[in-house]
Amino acid sequence: MSETAPERPAPRRSSSGGTLELFKEKIGPLPMWVWVAIIAAGLIVYRLYADKKNASAASSPADSSVPADQVPEFINQTYTTVTAPASTPPPANGTTPPAKAPTPTPPSSPGKTGGPSAPAMPSGVKAGKVTSSSIAASWPKVAGATSYLVRVTYQNKLVKQETVKTPAATIAGLSPDHTYTVHVAAVGPGGTSPETNGPGIQTTR
């Protein structure tokens, strides 16, 4: 006689109420469905705020004339006002400070106006001893002259020039058989006189 195996109970199938039971489970003090509703509501509110902010920024461009403390980005910010110092602070007692004295101007150097005048032009230039390479000349003394400028030219070209203290000069280093012209000007504290167009003096051969 054979034995019959005992019957095993069939596994229970999860019904549609299993999902509802999951939402009814508590996470902390609140059921799960409450947490899901809070998160969904927060996402909806954030989305509406972001859309409203973007639409407001696109419809009203920023006005550069609005003060910085009234711009939304700068509200509740701290600002520091800096005042430039005055160039000259007022005196403590309220009196007016004295005017600054002008810088003195140094006196200008006096000109020659009213000073000594230049000596007169020498006259009467005469030839002295003449050689093949030198000429001696003399002239009357000029009042006020402290020296004399002697120039020797040949064909209107300067050959020699000397300054002497006395009314006489000997010019050396000349060429033989040449006719030279002697010019003399008197020099004094007031200036230099015009020069004479003296005589032509010819050196010997």
Helices and strands as residue ranges (DSSP letters): H 17-24, E 26-27, E 30-31, H 32-59, G 68-70, G 72-74, E 126-130, E 134-138, E 147-154, E 157-164, E 168-172, E 179-188, E 191-192, E 200-202
